[in-house]
């Protein structure tokens, strides 16, 4: 993840817990279930009837049923994919495991990364699971695949691509118009701080992926971009996400993070941090982002959802105001479901955006939701993704939670006019 202005527990945990690893109960093939194909892109895209790329005006709204736990005992389940037969694959990032959850709730560890490495960015297609493996210091990040017979293939070196191209090298972050005399008072850059002003640095931390028949889209939380990896391994840039809106730094914020008092009153631009990517039925990519500073609501609920044109790379903000937008799922009608890691009272919630709207609506509270997928009329959400009170190694409290959905007719307020 990013190096935030104000570190929060998730960023600290991502760094601190990378040294803990576990051996899988099974490393290799993952059996015989029919995994289906829930990423069917072999058709012409219709960009919607209302001209905004997000479908028609809604006639119903989703209602959440009672959540149930499909499986539990996971450590940091931050990435998820679900096939049409309800088989789920999730990453246990901090301990480097890729795990399958069968429809009956039984689990199987499909593969493990070398000790200290992270596994994340899970997606699947045609009985092949795609994921990334990253070194503890993020000096290496590789997109990999594993087939059902256990064959693992290295597809692309994403860190090497970032080092060669650095797609956001021209983007400017940090303080705006800060006097040189104030910049001179800054401490030297440290592991959790950035310079006073800077352009995009070489940094790769792939966090989410979306598999298609021709290649895989990757949301790189370090590179601030969306990449496309062709089947042969060639990597290209789909979009560089726009910098966050400036935030005015107060004297209290400056004091809290040990910055010189002279920064008070100046605006700071944070990096965008893409955390999930999905391809909608309208042909656009949808991306959740965290602000590259405090991911919680310390400086306001600043998580966002963007719509990305895969041809032009243009990124348009669909909605903002999320308390830690760490995952999204897009329904066929254009409804967008968002996992808010710090939403609601700060402990987490799932919200949705109706087609054509730009304001999120709360669906239900869930504890620390990280990743979310929609399959049929059920939402699959990884919950209790971390314990904010835990000291030492991360604890196995993570769950795969299933939320049934029903739909209520919307009342037309103009019907009687």
Order of alpha helices (4+ residues) and beta strands (2+ residues): alpha-beta-beta-beta-beta-beta-beta-beta-beta-beta-beta-alpha-beta-alpha-beta-beta-beta-beta-beta-beta-alpha-beta-beta-beta-beta-beta-beta-beta-beta-beta-beta-beta-beta
